[in-house]
Amino acid sequence: MNAPQPEEATVGPLGNGGLHVNLKFAGLALVLLPVLVALGAWQLHRADEKTRELAELAAQAALPAQTIDAFAVLPGEQLDGRRVELRGRHDPERLFLLDNRILRGRVGYQLLGLFRDLTGVVVLVDRGWLQAPPTRDRLPPIDTPPGEQILVGSFYVPVDRRRLQLHPAPGWPRVVQALDVPGIARLAGEAGLFPHLVVLDEGQPGVSEGEHARINMPPERHHAYALQWFLMAAALVVVFVLGGTNARELWRQRGSRRRTAHDDDRP
């Protein structure tokens, strides 16, 4: 005679005919549910932060452009997105190609160069994106306009403060693997290089198309992730009620009793 198998741990707070709950399933749900809700709330918090950052950047960009010397004493967090006007000359020799830059599915380089302003300030400027040749042993042609230029752009101060290695290639233009303004200053031999990059507006002499993501993830994506976490929490509750309790069976029994009582009331 086979020994009886132990039943899975359940509790029925409403008595033998009442609701029964799988204790193991309930414990798992009690652990996972707060985690899923907290992750959704965190994504909403991040969305609010990104919305404020975008509003601050829009306010910065709305301010009139000023000359580079007006920003010499401002910290980086107050410069990001500010408009700046440069008057001076491009350095046609000391050019840098930021490697592995993707623009609308195409592989290329971001062209970085030194610009010597008439105020005496030397600033690193982003002159846009250049498509990579078919083979890695070739570099894209670079056209640097001669003479004095008047250019307008905006400061770009990335939030990510990680110091990635430049891994510079020999020769000029020099291929680098990271946007590190102090490191580029050392490679160029410009100890007094302005500490932040200026992204020049497209369409100006020597400037091609390009883009810089000021915010790595927009608020809309955080909202979408929050919705996913909350839906997962709701799905967990549904699965627990249907699979971790006898609520479905109780509902069926109640419906059956109602139908029986209705039939008994018929003449």
Phi and psi restraints in degrees (value plus and minus 20) as a CYANA .aco file:
   2 ASN   PHI     -92.6   -52.6
   2 ASN   PSI     120.8   160.8
   3 ALA   PHI     -92.2   -52.2
   3 ALA   PSI     123.1   163.1
   4 PRO   PHI     -85.8   -45.8
   4 PRO   PSI     118.8   158.8
   5 GLN   PHI     -98.4   -58.4
   5 GLN   PSI     116.0   156.0
   6 PRO   PHI     -84.3   -44.3
   6 PRO   PSI     114.5   154.5
   7 GLU   PHI     -94.5   -54.5
   7 GLU   PSI     131.7   171.7
   8 GLU   PHI     -85.6   -45.6
   8 GLU   PSI     120.6   160.6
   9 ALA   PHI     -79.7   -39.7
   9 ALA   PSI     101.2   141.2
  10 THR   PHI    -156.1  -116.1
  10 THR   PSI     142.6   182.6
  11 VAL   PHI    -154.7  -114.7
  11 VAL   PSI     118.7   158.7
  12 GLY   PHI    -142.4  -102.4
  12 GLY   PSI      70.3   110.3
  13 PRO   PHI     -86.5   -46.5
  13 PRO   PSI     -36.9     3.1
  14 LEU   PHI    -122.5   -82.5
  14 LEU   PSI      -3.7    36.3
  15 GLY   PHI      74.5   114.5
  15 GLY   PSI    -197.1  -157.1
  16 ASN   PHI     -81.6   -41.6
  16 ASN   PSI     -52.9   -12.9
  17 GLY   PHI    -115.2   -75.2
  17 GLY   PSI     -12.1    27.9
  18 GLY   PHI    -119.4   -79.4
  18 GLY   PSI    -174.9  -134.9
  19 LEU   PHI     -95.8   -55.8
  19 LEU   PSI     113.0   153.0
  20 HIS   PHI    -135.9   -95.9
  20 HIS   PSI     118.9   158.9
  21 VAL   PHI    -144.5  -104.5
  21 VAL   PSI     113.5   153.5
  22 ASN   PHI     -94.5   -54.5
  22 ASN   PSI      93.7   133.7
  23 LEU   PHI     -85.4   -45.4
  23 LEU   PSI     -58.6   -18.6
  24 LYS   PHI     -84.9   -44.9
  24 LYS   PSI     -64.0   -24.0
  25 PHE   PHI     -84.0   -44.0
  25 PHE   PSI     -60.7   -20.7
  26 ALA   PHI     -83.2   -43.2
  26 ALA   PSI     -61.1   -21.1
  27 GLY   PHI     -83.6   -43.6
  27 GLY   PSI     -61.5   -21.5
  28 LEU   PHI     -83.2   -43.2
  28 LEU   PSI     -62.9   -22.9
  29 ALA   PHI     -84.9   -44.9
  29 ALA   PSI     -58.8   -18.8
  30 LEU   PHI     -86.8   -46.8
  30 LEU   PSI     -46.1    -6.1
  31 VAL   PHI    -100.0   -60.0
  31 VAL   PSI     -65.5   -25.5
  32 LEU   PHI     -96.8   -56.8
  32 LEU   PSI     -57.0   -17.0
  33 LEU   PHI     -79.9   -39.9
  33 LEU   PSI     -68.3   -28.3
  34 PRO   PHI     -83.0   -43.0
  34 PRO   PSI     -52.2   -12.2
  35 VAL   PHI     -85.7   -45.7
  35 VAL   PSI     -66.1   -26.1
  36 LEU   PHI     -84.0   -44.0
  36 LEU   PSI     -62.1   -22.1
  37 VAL   PHI     -85.2   -45.2
  37 VAL   PSI     -60.6   -20.6
  38 ALA   PHI     -84.6   -44.6
  38 ALA   PSI     -59.3   -19.3
  39 LEU   PHI     -84.2   -44.2
  39 LEU   PSI     -59.9   -19.9
  40 GLY   PHI     -84.5   -44.5
  40 GLY   PSI     -61.6   -21.6
  41 ALA   PHI     -85.5   -45.5
  41 ALA   PSI     -57.7   -17.7
  42 TRP   PHI     -83.9   -43.9
  42 TRP   PSI     -59.5   -19.5
  43 GLN   PHI     -84.7   -44.7
  43 GLN   PSI     -57.5   -17.5
  44 LEU   PHI     -85.2   -45.2
  44 LEU   PSI     -58.1   -18.1
  45 HIS   PHI     -83.5   -43.5
  45 HIS   PSI     -62.7   -22.7
  46 ARG   PHI     -85.0   -45.0
  46 ARG   PSI     -56.6   -16.6
  47 ALA   PHI     -82.5   -42.5
  47 ALA   PSI     -61.0   -21.0
  48 ASP   PHI     -83.4   -43.4
  48 ASP   PSI     -61.5   -21.5
  49 GLU   PHI     -81.3   -41.3
  49 GLU   PSI     -65.0   -25.0
  50 LYS   PHI     -85.6   -45.6
  50 LYS   PSI     -56.0   -16.0
  51 THR   PHI     -83.0   -43.0
  51 THR   PSI     -62.4   -22.4
  52 ARG   PHI     -85.4   -45.4
  52 ARG   PSI     -60.5   -20.5
  53 GLU   PHI     -82.3   -42.3
  53 GLU   PSI     -63.2   -23.2
  54 LEU   PHI     -84.3   -44.3
  54 LEU   PSI     -58.3   -18.3
  55 ALA   PHI     -84.6   -44.6
  55 ALA   PSI     -60.6   -20.6
  56 GLU   PHI     -85.0   -45.0
  56 GLU   PSI     -61.4   -21.4
  57 LEU   PHI     -84.1   -44.1
  57 LEU   PSI     -60.0   -20.0
  58 ALA   PHI     -84.2   -44.2
  58 ALA   PSI     -58.7   -18.7
  59 ALA   PHI     -86.9   -46.9
  59 ALA   PSI     -58.8   -18.8
  60 GLN   PHI     -83.8   -43.8
  60 GLN   PSI     -64.5   -24.5
  61 ALA   PHI     -87.6   -47.6
  61 ALA   PSI     -42.8    -2.8
  62 ALA   PHI     -98.5   -58.5
  62 ALA   PSI     -34.6     5.4
  63 LEU   PHI     -92.8   -52.8
  63 LEU   PSI     129.4   169.4
  64 PRO   PHI     -86.1   -46.1
  64 PRO   PSI     129.0   169.0
  65 ALA   PHI     -88.1   -48.1
  65 ALA   PSI     120.4   160.4
  66 GLN   PHI    -145.9  -105.9
  66 GLN   PSI     145.4   185.4
  67 THR   PHI     -91.8   -51.8
  67 THR   PSI     139.3   179.3
  68 ILE   PHI     -82.2   -42.2
  68 ILE   PSI     -52.4   -12.4
  69 ASP   PHI     -88.9   -48.9
  69 ASP   PSI     -37.6     2.4
  70 ALA   PHI     -92.2   -52.2
  70 ALA   PSI     -34.0     6.0
  71 PHE   PHI    -128.5   -88.5
  71 PHE   PSI     -11.4    28.6
  72 ALA   PHI     -81.7   -41.7
  72 ALA   PSI     -52.3   -12.3
  73 VAL   PHI    -122.4   -82.4
  73 VAL   PSI     -20.2    19.8
  74 LEU   PHI    -104.1   -64.1
  74 LEU   PSI     119.8   159.8
  75 PRO   PHI     -91.2   -51.2
  75 PRO   PSI     142.4   182.4
  76 GLY   PHI     -78.4   -38.4
  76 GLY   PSI     -59.6   -19.6
  77 GLU   PHI     -84.8   -44.8
  77 GLU   PSI     -39.9     0.1
  78 GLN   PHI    -113.6   -73.6
  78 GLN   PSI     -26.3    13.7
  79 LEU   PHI    -115.8   -75.8
  79 LEU   PSI     -49.3    -9.3
  80 ASP   PHI     -75.4   -35.4
  80 ASP   PSI     101.1   141.1
  81 GLY   PHI      69.3   109.3
  81 GLY   PSI     -30.8     9.2
  82 ARG   PHI     -88.0   -48.0
  82 ARG   PSI     122.6   162.6
  83 ARG   PHI    -104.2   -64.2
  83 ARG   PSI     119.5   159.5
  84 VAL   PHI    -158.1  -118.1
  84 VAL   PSI     123.7   163.7
  85 GLU   PHI    -130.2   -90.2
  85 GLU   PSI     110.2   150.2
  86 LEU   PHI    -133.7   -93.7
  86 LEU   PSI     118.0   158.0
  87 ARG   PHI    -151.2  -111.2
  87 ARG   PSI      93.5   133.5
  88 GLY   PHI     149.6   189.6
  88 GLY   PSI    -164.7  -124.7
  89 ARG   PHI    -153.5  -113.5
  89 ARG   PSI     125.9   165.9
  90 HIS   PHI     -93.7   -53.7
  90 HIS   PSI     126.5   166.5
  91 ASP   PHI    -107.3   -67.3
  91 ASP   PSI      92.5   132.5
  92 PRO   PHI     -98.2   -58.2
  92 PRO   PSI     -28.6    11.4
  93 GLU   PHI    -121.5   -81.5
  93 GLU   PSI     -71.9   -31.9
  94 ARG   PHI    -105.9   -65.9
  94 ARG   PSI      65.9   105.9
  95 LEU   PHI    -136.1   -96.1
  95 LEU   PSI     128.6   168.6
  96 PHE   PHI    -146.1  -106.1
  96 PHE   PSI     121.0   161.0
  97 LEU   PHI    -135.4   -95.4
  97 LEU   PSI      90.9   130.9
  98 LEU   PHI     -97.6   -57.6
  98 LEU   PSI      97.6   137.6
  99 ASP   PHI     -98.1   -58.1
  99 ASP   PSI     139.0   179.0
 100 ASN   PHI      37.3    77.3
 100 ASN   PSI      31.0    71.0
 101 ARG   PHI    -123.8   -83.8
 101 ARG   PSI     105.0   145.0
 102 ILE   PHI    -122.2   -82.2
 102 ILE   PSI     108.9   148.9
 103 LEU   PHI    -149.2  -109.2
 103 LEU   PSI      90.5   130.5
 104 ARG   PHI      29.9    69.9
 104 ARG   PSI      27.0    67.0
 105 GLY   PHI      64.1   104.1
 105 GLY   PSI     -21.7    18.3
 106 ARG   PHI    -124.3   -84.3
 106 ARG   PSI     123.4   163.4
 107 VAL   PHI    -114.5   -74.5
 107 VAL   PSI     117.8   157.8
 108 GLY   PHI    -188.3  -148.3
 108 GLY   PSI    -173.9  -133.9
 109 TYR   PHI    -147.6  -107.6
 109 TYR   PSI     134.8   174.8
 110 GLN   PHI    -120.6   -80.6
 110 GLN   PSI     104.3   144.3
 111 LEU   PHI    -105.9   -65.9
 111 LEU   PSI      98.7   138.7
 112 LEU   PHI    -135.6   -95.6
 112 LEU   PSI     115.5   155.5
 113 GLY   PHI    -161.5  -121.5
 113 GLY   PSI     146.5   186.5
 114 LEU   PHI    -113.3   -73.3
 114 LEU   PSI     118.1   158.1
 115 PHE   PHI    -146.9  -106.9
 115 PHE   PSI     102.8   142.8
 116 ARG   PHI    -117.0   -77.0
 116 ARG   PSI      88.0   128.0
 117 ASP   PHI     -94.3   -54.3
 117 ASP   PSI     135.3   175.3
 118 LEU   PHI     -84.1   -44.1
 118 LEU   PSI     -39.3     0.7
 119 THR   PHI     -95.6   -55.6
 119 THR   PSI     -26.8    13.2
 120 GLY   PHI      77.4   117.4
 120 GLY   PSI     -28.4    11.6
 121 VAL   PHI    -100.7   -60.7
 121 VAL   PSI     114.2   154.2
 122 VAL   PHI    -124.5   -84.5
 122 VAL   PSI     106.5   146.5
 123 VAL   PHI    -147.8  -107.8
 123 VAL   PSI     123.6   163.6
 124 LEU   PHI    -102.9   -62.9
 124 LEU   PSI     106.8   146.8
 125 VAL   PHI    -139.5   -99.5
 125 VAL   PSI     125.6   165.6
 126 ASP   PHI    -115.7   -75.7
 126 ASP   PSI      97.3   137.3
 127 ARG   PHI    -120.8   -80.8
 127 ARG   PSI      -6.7    33.3
 128 GLY   PHI      84.2   124.2
 128 GLY   PSI    -194.7  -154.7
 129 TRP   PHI    -119.0   -79.0
 129 TRP   PSI     120.8   160.8
 130 LEU   PHI    -144.7  -104.7
 130 LEU   PSI     114.3   154.3
 131 GLN   PHI     -91.7   -51.7
 131 GLN   PSI     119.3   159.3
 132 ALA   PHI     -96.6   -56.6
 132 ALA   PSI     121.8   161.8
 133 PRO   PHI     -84.3   -44.3
 133 PRO   PSI     149.0   189.0
 134 PRO   PHI     -80.9   -40.9
 134 PRO   PSI     -49.8    -9.8
 135 THR   PHI    -139.6   -99.6
 135 THR   PSI     131.5   171.5
 136 ARG   PHI     -92.8   -52.8
 136 ARG   PSI     -36.0     4.0
 137 ASP   PHI    -100.8   -60.8
 137 ASP   PSI     -21.4    18.6
 138 ARG   PHI    -137.7   -97.7
 138 ARG   PSI     131.0   171.0
 139 LEU   PHI    -137.3   -97.3
 139 LEU   PSI     133.0   173.0
 140 PRO   PHI     -88.3   -48.3
 140 PRO   PSI     129.2   169.2
 141 PRO   PHI     -88.3   -48.3
 141 PRO   PSI     125.7   165.7
 142 ILE   PHI    -145.3  -105.3
 142 ILE   PSI     106.8   146.8
 143 ASP   PHI    -129.6   -89.6
 143 ASP   PSI      93.1   133.1
 144 THR   PHI    -126.5   -86.5
 144 THR   PSI      98.0   138.0
 145 PRO   PHI     -87.3   -47.3
 145 PRO   PSI     115.4   155.4
 146 PRO   PHI    -103.3   -63.3
 146 PRO   PSI     150.5   190.5
 147 GLY   PHI      61.1   101.1
 147 GLY   PSI     158.7   198.7
 148 GLU   PHI     -94.8   -54.8
 148 GLU   PSI     117.5   157.5
 149 GLN   PHI    -145.7  -105.7
 149 GLN   PSI     129.3   169.3
 150 ILE   PHI    -135.1   -95.1
 150 ILE   PSI      92.6   132.6
 151 LEU   PHI    -144.9  -104.9
 151 LEU   PSI     130.9   170.9
 152 VAL   PHI    -145.3  -105.3
 152 VAL   PSI     120.1   160.1
 153 GLY   PHI    -178.9  -138.9
 153 GLY   PSI    -185.7  -145.7
 154 SER   PHI    -159.2  -119.2
 154 SER   PSI     128.8   168.8
 155 PHE   PHI     -89.9   -49.9
 155 PHE   PSI     123.3   163.3
 156 TYR   PHI    -144.5  -104.5
 156 TYR   PSI      92.0   132.0
 157 VAL   PHI    -142.1  -102.1
 157 VAL   PSI      76.9   116.9
 158 PRO   PHI     -81.1   -41.1
 158 PRO   PSI     125.4   165.4
 159 VAL   PHI     -91.5   -51.5
 159 VAL   PSI     -53.9   -13.9
 160 ASP   PHI     -91.0   -51.0
 160 ASP   PSI      95.9   135.9
 161 ARG   PHI    -117.3   -77.3
 161 ARG   PSI      -9.6    30.4
 162 ARG   PHI     -84.7   -44.7
 162 ARG   PSI     120.0   160.0
 163 ARG   PHI    -115.3   -75.3
 163 ARG   PSI      74.0   114.0
 164 LEU   PHI    -101.3   -61.3
 164 LEU   PSI     131.9   171.9
 165 GLN   PHI     -94.5   -54.5
 165 GLN   PSI     117.2   157.2
 166 LEU   PHI     -91.1   -51.1
 166 LEU   PSI     -59.1   -19.1
 167 HIS   PHI      26.7    66.7
 167 HIS   PSI      39.2    79.2
 168 PRO   PHI     -90.1   -50.1
 168 PRO   PSI     122.6   162.6
 169 ALA   PHI    -106.4   -66.4
 169 ALA   PSI     136.3   176.3
 170 PRO   PHI     -92.7   -52.7
 170 PRO   PSI     139.3   179.3
 171 GLY   PHI      63.6   103.6
 171 GLY   PSI     153.9   193.9
 172 TRP   PHI    -143.0  -103.0
 172 TRP   PSI     121.4   161.4
 173 PRO   PHI     -82.4   -42.4
 173 PRO   PSI     128.0   168.0
 174 ARG   PHI    -118.0   -78.0
 174 ARG   PSI     105.0   145.0
 175 VAL   PHI    -103.0   -63.0
 175 VAL   PSI     107.5   147.5
 176 VAL   PHI    -145.3  -105.3
 176 VAL   PSI     140.3   180.3
 177 GLN   PHI    -127.1   -87.1
 177 GLN   PSI     -20.3    19.7
 178 ALA   PHI    -171.2  -131.2
 178 ALA   PSI     133.9   173.9
 179 LEU   PHI    -112.0   -72.0
 179 LEU   PSI      70.8   110.8
 180 ASP   PHI    -146.2  -106.2
 180 ASP   PSI      77.6   117.6
 181 VAL   PHI     -81.4   -41.4
 181 VAL   PSI     -66.7   -26.7
 182 PRO   PHI     -81.0   -41.0
 182 PRO   PSI     -59.1   -19.1
 183 GLY   PHI     -85.3   -45.3
 183 GLY   PSI     -60.6   -20.6
 184 ILE   PHI     -85.4   -45.4
 184 ILE   PSI     -56.7   -16.7
 185 ALA   PHI     -80.2   -40.2
 185 ALA   PSI     -60.4   -20.4
 186 ARG   PHI     -86.5   -46.5
 186 ARG   PSI     -62.0   -22.0
 187 LEU   PHI     -83.9   -43.9
 187 LEU   PSI     -56.5   -16.5
 188 ALA   PHI    -103.4   -63.4
 188 ALA   PSI     -30.2     9.8
 189 GLY   PHI      51.3    91.3
 189 GLY   PSI      10.4    50.4
 190 GLU   PHI    -135.0   -95.0
 190 GLU   PSI      66.6   106.6
 191 ALA   PHI     -83.9   -43.9
 191 ALA   PSI     -49.0    -9.0
 192 GLY   PHI    -116.0   -76.0
 192 GLY   PSI       0.7    40.7
 193 LEU   PHI     -81.3   -41.3
 193 LEU   PSI     116.5   156.5
 194 PHE   PHI     -76.3   -36.3
 194 PHE   PSI     115.1   155.1
 195 PRO   PHI     -94.0   -54.0
 195 PRO   PSI     -21.9    18.1
 196 HIS   PHI    -153.5  -113.5
 196 HIS   PSI     129.4   169.4
 197 LEU   PHI     -97.1   -57.1
 197 LEU   PSI     125.9   165.9
 198 VAL   PHI    -133.4   -93.4
 198 VAL   PSI     101.8   141.8
 199 VAL   PHI    -111.1   -71.1
 199 VAL   PSI      95.1   135.1
 200 LEU   PHI     -97.5   -57.5
 200 LEU   PSI     125.2   165.2
 201 ASP   PHI     -85.8   -45.8
 201 ASP   PSI     124.2   164.2
 202 GLU   PHI     -84.6   -44.6
 202 GLU   PSI     136.1   176.1
 203 GLY   PHI      67.5   107.5
 203 GLY   PSI     -25.8    14.2
 204 GLN   PHI    -106.4   -66.4
 204 GLN   PSI     143.7   183.7
 205 PRO   PHI     -76.0   -36.0
 205 PRO   PSI     105.7   145.7
 206 GLY   PHI      59.3    99.3
 206 GLY   PSI     -10.3    29.7
 207 VAL   PHI    -139.6   -99.6
 207 VAL   PSI     105.7   145.7
 208 SER   PHI    -126.0   -86.0
 208 SER   PSI    -194.4  -154.4
 209 GLU   PHI     -85.2   -45.2
 209 GLU   PSI     139.5   179.5
 210 GLY   PHI     154.8   194.8
 210 GLY   PSI     150.3   190.3
 211 GLU   PHI    -175.2  -135.2
 211 GLU   PSI     126.8   166.8
 212 HIS   PHI    -150.6  -110.6
 212 HIS   PSI     102.8   142.8
 213 ALA   PHI     -97.9   -57.9
 213 ALA   PSI      88.0   128.0
 214 ARG   PHI     -87.7   -47.7
 214 ARG   PSI     -53.8   -13.8
 215 ILE   PHI    -140.3  -100.3
 215 ILE   PSI     102.2   142.2
 216 ASN   PHI     -89.1   -49.1
 216 ASN   PSI     -44.1    -4.1
 217 MET   PHI    -163.4  -123.4
 217 MET   PSI     100.1   140.1
 218 PRO   PHI     -91.0   -51.0
 218 PRO   PSI     141.0   181.0
 219 PRO   PHI     -77.9   -37.9
 219 PRO   PSI     -53.9   -13.9
 220 GLU   PHI     -80.6   -40.6
 220 GLU   PSI     -56.1   -16.1
 221 ARG   PHI     -91.1   -51.1
 221 ARG   PSI     -56.6   -16.6
 222 HIS   PHI     -82.9   -42.9
 222 HIS   PSI     -60.1   -20.1
 223 HIS   PHI     -81.9   -41.9
 223 HIS   PSI     -59.7   -19.7
 224 ALA   PHI     -85.0   -45.0
 224 ALA   PSI     -62.1   -22.1
 225 TYR   PHI     -85.1   -45.1
 225 TYR   PSI     -59.4   -19.4
 226 ALA   PHI     -81.3   -41.3
 226 ALA   PSI     -63.4   -23.4
 227 LEU   PHI     -80.9   -40.9
 227 LEU   PSI     -59.3   -19.3
 228 GLN   PHI     -82.3   -42.3
 228 GLN   PSI     -64.7   -24.7
 229 TRP   PHI     -84.2   -44.2
 229 TRP   PSI     -62.0   -22.0
 230 PHE   PHI     -87.1   -47.1
 230 PHE   PSI     -56.8   -16.8
 231 LEU   PHI     -85.8   -45.8
 231 LEU   PSI     -57.5   -17.5
 232 MET   PHI     -84.8   -44.8
 232 MET   PSI     -58.3   -18.3
 233 ALA   PHI     -83.6   -43.6
 233 ALA   PSI     -63.7   -23.7
 234 ALA   PHI     -84.1   -44.1
 234 ALA   PSI     -59.9   -19.9
 235 ALA   PHI     -84.5   -44.5
 235 ALA   PSI     -57.4   -17.4
 236 LEU   PHI     -81.5   -41.5
 236 LEU   PSI     -62.1   -22.1
 237 VAL   PHI     -82.9   -42.9
 237 VAL   PSI     -64.4   -24.4
 238 VAL   PHI     -83.2   -43.2
 238 VAL   PSI     -65.4   -25.4
 239 VAL   PHI     -83.0   -43.0
 239 VAL   PSI     -59.4   -19.4
 240 PHE   PHI     -84.5   -44.5
 240 PHE   PSI     -65.7   -25.7
 241 VAL   PHI     -83.4   -43.4
 241 VAL   PSI     -60.6   -20.6
 242 LEU   PHI    -100.9   -60.9
 242 LEU   PSI     -54.8   -14.8
 243 GLY   PHI    -126.6   -86.6
 243 GLY   PSI     -38.1     1.9
 244 GLY   PHI    -128.2   -88.2
 244 GLY   PSI     -18.5    21.5
 245 THR   PHI    -158.7  -118.7
 245 THR   PSI     151.1   191.1
 246 ASN   PHI    -119.2   -79.2
 246 ASN   PSI       5.9    45.9
 247 ALA   PHI     -80.2   -40.2
 247 ALA   PSI     -57.7   -17.7
 248 ARG   PHI     -85.3   -45.3
 248 ARG   PSI     -60.8   -20.8
 249 GLU   PHI     -87.0   -47.0
 249 GLU   PSI     -59.7   -19.7
 250 LEU   PHI     -82.1   -42.1
 250 LEU   PSI     -58.5   -18.5
 251 TRP   PHI     -84.4   -44.4
 251 TRP   PSI     -60.6   -20.6
 252 ARG   PHI     -85.9   -45.9
 252 ARG   PSI     -62.4   -22.4
 253 GLN   PHI     -83.6   -43.6
 253 GLN   PSI     -60.6   -20.6
 254 ARG   PHI     -84.0   -44.0
 254 ARG   PSI     -61.1   -21.1
 255 GLY   PHI     -84.4   -44.4
 255 GLY   PSI     -59.0   -19.0
 256 SER   PHI     -85.5   -45.5
 256 SER   PSI     -61.6   -21.6
 257 ARG   PHI     -83.5   -43.5
 257 ARG   PSI     -57.7   -17.7
 258 ARG   PHI     -84.4   -44.4
 258 ARG   PSI     -62.3   -22.3
 259 ARG   PHI     -85.9   -45.9
 259 ARG   PSI     -58.4   -18.4
 260 THR   PHI     -85.5   -45.5
 260 THR   PSI     -64.5   -24.5
 261 ALA   PHI     -83.5   -43.5
 261 ALA   PSI     -56.4   -16.4
 262 HIS   PHI     -86.5   -46.5
 262 HIS   PSI     -59.6   -19.6
 263 ASP   PHI     -87.5   -47.5
 263 ASP   PSI     -56.9   -16.9
 264 ASP   PHI     -87.2   -47.2
 264 ASP   PSI     -48.7    -8.7
 265 ASP   PHI     -96.1   -56.1
 265 ASP   PSI     -33.5     6.5
 266 ARG   PHI     -91.0   -51.0
 266 ARG   PSI     120.6   160.6
